[in-house]
Amino acid sequence: MVRVSSFGQQQVLIRSIMDNQQKVFTDQRQISTGKKTDEYRGLAGETGTVLGSRSFKSRIETYQSSINTIKGKLDANDVQVGGIINAMDKLKETIQTSLANSQAEGFGDFLDQTFKFVTSALNTNFDGTYLFSGAETGTKPVNVNSLSELSALVGGGGAVSDAFDNASVAFEAKIADGVNLEFGVLANNIGQQIFEEMRAIYDQNVATPFDGELDAAQFSFLQSRIASLETAIDSVRQVQVSNGLNNERLDVVDEQHKDTVLFLETFISDLEDVDIAEAVTRLNNDQIALEASYRAVGSLSQLSLLRFL
């Protein structure tokens, strides 16, 4: 005679209910979060791959943040260097106009104003650091405030280079794995040649002021400075070109980083994210199974020996 254990059967049905409840809970959580699991251990053998991908993505995003900061500095460099070039072009044009008219009214004042503008641009403070000071970010790169101070510095046995206190090393940053970019512009690389030109003109102006009609010696002197002044301005243009090339290089690297981040996001999503349509279908099936379990337990609880007597 075979005996049927009501208690054992109830335990099996209860375990079935609990399993189905867990499945329904998991389905609901996946649908609400969009993730297969809320713990890395739930990804089984793919855990290492996901963690490695996330680490790589975080590193790329750090590079992107650095690139954004650098681009801000490069844009500021371009504005200030462009302003210096314009100021020096106007000085050259003023000299050419003076030569054409043999007149130099107010030339000394214009020369002083040009020097002060250039000095102010070279001493630009950007985001709490001096833009053209290189590694010495807290040091004002130009230590003279006027052409008279520059002339006194040179006349006292110094050199034009002594007017600059910037570091010898420019800014450098890592923008990708194994890729460093030197992007800083140093004040002396921009200003030394044009300071030398302005000092030479200033000293001549002190000796024989350019104010009114030019004599033969003044005319000859100013005419002789045109070519060297153009050379000095061209050297600043080269700095601006180099700055622009660095900006273009950053754009290329940043675009590569964007593509990499997009790929990693898709790759990680494929590993972590759940297919919502499949999850909804699975939830419906698991809910039906859970209801069936409830009904089975309900039917079992109504069984009695009285029904068989």
Order of alpha helices (4+ residues) and beta strands (2+ residues): alpha-alpha-alpha-beta-beta-alpha-beta-beta-alpha-alpha-alpha
